[in-house]
Amino acid sequence: MNQIMVLASLFLVILFGFLAYKFKIMSDQAAQSFNKLIFYFCAPAIIFSSLVSIDRGQLSSYPLFILINVSVLWSFSIVGFQILRLLDIKREMRGSLLYTSISGNLVYFAYPILLFLFPKEHFSLGVVYSVIGTALGGLATLFLLGLDKHSKIFDLKKNLSEFARNPIVISSVFGFLFLFFNIPLPKLLTDALDILGKPTATLGLFSMGIYFAHNFGFKKINLSLIPSLIKLVVLPLVVYLLVFKIIRLDLAAAQTSVIMAAMPSAVFSIVVSDVYDLDKTLTSNTVILSSILFLFTSTFWIWLITL
């Protein structure tokens, strides 16, 4: 019941964005501005501040946990990218299919589930996963999107140059450096970063509502099933087999790995689709559809890992 109530509150914020567009209070240009604010300022702020605030002792306790989950995300990104490049579909659609199949909605959905349904250790693991695992896994996907955006010919110098200027990349790199060297931040800066990062969730959900009202089309809803099923079924199944049957992580790490892998497509996909000029209709449809299907698939995964 708690899980359903949390999800319902998130959908209400999306509905507010939807109504704001329908009643002509906000336009799709406003959503684009929100997305740029998130991509260039809010998201980098929360990534950097989250990284530098991690307990270094805690981080060193989970090397295998991080390695397995990052490896799965990278493998899915690379294999998915290669398969999509072989298909005769537009670049914008390829990018949307790839990113929504890999990137999960961790903060909005995973954190409440871990807090309400599992011991505190699971939440700590979830934070490490979202900050370290997603940062590393997400960077690989963003690199591939940049490669696909510019040319069919591999231009390493050009792609690396844009990748290095990506604010998500910059904030992740500096965050890891500050974490590794244990560099303290002045309270004034940490407070400013916290303030800047807080609107990420609200603006992302609100923007998704606007995009849903502006771009949603039933002609692509069937195609949205593909990344939705990969994200909700295939990805967590691979993780489950790895951490429960093959490598056999300790129970808390294994359960957390499956939960984090089983999240629906990230709201941040809307931001990425805007910045990388991807298929916005397909992206918003996938985020909405996967979030709805998540109500059913999450019940199964929670039941399976708690047997």
Buried (B, 14 or more C-beta within 10 A) or exposed (E): EEBEEBBEEBBEBBBBBBBBBEEEEBEBEBBBBBBBBBBBBBBBBBBBBBBBBBEEEEBEEBEEBBEBBBBBBBEBBEEBBEEBBEEEEEBBBBBBBBBBBBBBBBBBBBBBBBBEBBEEBBBBBBBBBBBBBBBBBBBBBBBBBBBBBEEEEEEEEBBEEBBEEBBBBBBBBBBBEBBEEEEEBEEEEBEBBBEBBEBBBBBBBBBBBBBBBBBBEEEBBEBBBBBBBBBBBBBBBBBBEBBBEEEEBEBBBBBBBBBBBBBBBBBBBBBBBBBBEBBBBBBBBBBBBBBEBBEEBBEEBBEBBEE
